[in-house]
Amino acid sequence: MDFKKLIAHSKEYGFIFQSSEIYDGLAAVYDYGPMGTELKNNIKQY
């Protein structure tokens, strides 16, 4: 899987969103979506 497919999959399933889509900010910055936040919290607890 290449990086573009990984980003597309992550955006489609709510792991990440481009900040520019949410806040009209920089196009190269991403924020965690609901699934991404859960994944991050699970990794922290591990």
Residue frames relative to the residue before (quaternion, step in Angstrom):
aa qw qx qy qz dx dy dz
M 1.0000 0.0000 0.0000 0.0000 0.00 0.00 0.00
D 0.2966 -0.7545 0.5557 0.1843 3.56 -0.81 0.97
F 0.7203 -0.4815 0.3007 0.3986 3.56 -1.31 0.35
K 0.6457 0.5275 -0.3292 0.4431 3.61 0.97 -0.80
K 0.6549 0.4935 -0.3118 0.4800 3.59 1.01 -0.77
L 0.6244 0.5371 -0.3309 0.4606 3.58 1.05 -0.74
I 0.6605 0.4906 -0.3002 0.4826 3.60 0.93 -0.89
A 0.6537 0.5132 -0.3168 0.4571 3.61 0.91 -0.88
H 0.6570 0.5007 -0.3030 0.4752 3.59 0.97 -0.85
S 0.6611 0.5131 -0.3004 0.4575 3.58 0.94 -0.89
K 0.6634 0.4860 -0.3018 0.4823 3.59 1.01 -0.78
E 0.6489 0.5422 -0.3183 0.4284 3.58 0.96 -0.86
Y 0.7764 0.3454 -0.1725 0.4982 3.58 0.98 -0.84
G 0.6113 -0.6367 0.3264 0.3382 3.60 1.20 0.43
F 0.4036 0.7087 -0.4907 0.3067 3.60 1.14 0.47
I 0.7973 0.0114 0.0189 0.6031 3.57 1.02 -0.81
F 0.1041 -0.7503 0.6473 0.0853 3.53 -1.34 0.40
Q 0.4913 -0.6213 0.5040 0.3444 3.58 -1.09 0.60
S 0.5151 -0.6572 0.4578 0.3052 3.55 -0.90 0.93
S 0.6196 0.5605 -0.3519 0.4221 3.57 1.04 -0.69
E 0.6211 0.5312 -0.3456 0.4611 3.62 1.14 -0.53
I 0.7194 0.4318 -0.2362 0.4900 3.59 1.10 -0.69
Y 0.8472 0.1908 -0.0320 0.4948 3.55 0.69 -1.17
D 0.4099 -0.7016 0.4668 0.3492 3.64 1.27 -0.06
G 0.3764 0.7336 -0.4753 0.3071 3.58 0.98 0.90
L 0.7994 -0.2391 0.2156 0.5073 3.54 -1.17 -0.69
A 0.4961 -0.6945 0.4453 0.2706 3.56 -0.99 0.85
A 0.6999 0.4865 -0.2754 0.4445 3.62 1.10 -0.52
V 0.6153 0.5523 -0.3371 0.4503 3.60 1.27 0.04
Y 0.1589 -0.7935 0.5839 0.0646 3.57 -0.99 0.89
D 0.2162 -0.7355 0.6270 0.1386 3.56 -1.26 0.58
Y 0.5357 -0.6058 0.4775 0.3437 3.54 -1.22 0.51
G 0.3064 -0.7021 0.6093 0.2047 3.54 -1.11 0.75
P 0.7619 -0.3654 0.2417 0.4770 3.61 -1.21 -0.12
M 0.6857 0.4673 -0.2891 0.4774 3.60 0.92 -0.85
G 0.6315 0.5357 -0.3251 0.4567 3.58 1.07 -0.71
T 0.6320 0.5217 -0.3230 0.4734 3.57 1.07 -0.75
E 0.6494 0.5046 -0.3160 0.4731 3.59 0.96 -0.82
L 0.6403 0.5188 -0.3201 0.4674 3.59 0.98 -0.84
K 0.6532 0.5136 -0.3067 0.4642 3.58 0.93 -0.91
N 0.6708 0.4937 -0.2984 0.4660 3.60 0.92 -0.87
N 0.6376 0.5161 -0.3265 0.4696 3.61 1.02 -0.74
I 0.6454 0.5052 -0.3211 0.4745 3.60 1.00 -0.77
K 0.6346 0.5283 -0.3276 0.4592 3.60 1.00 -0.79
Q 0.6845 0.4891 -0.2868 0.4581 3.59 0.95 -0.87
Y 0.6000 0.5701 -0.3594 0.4311 3.58 1.12 -0.58
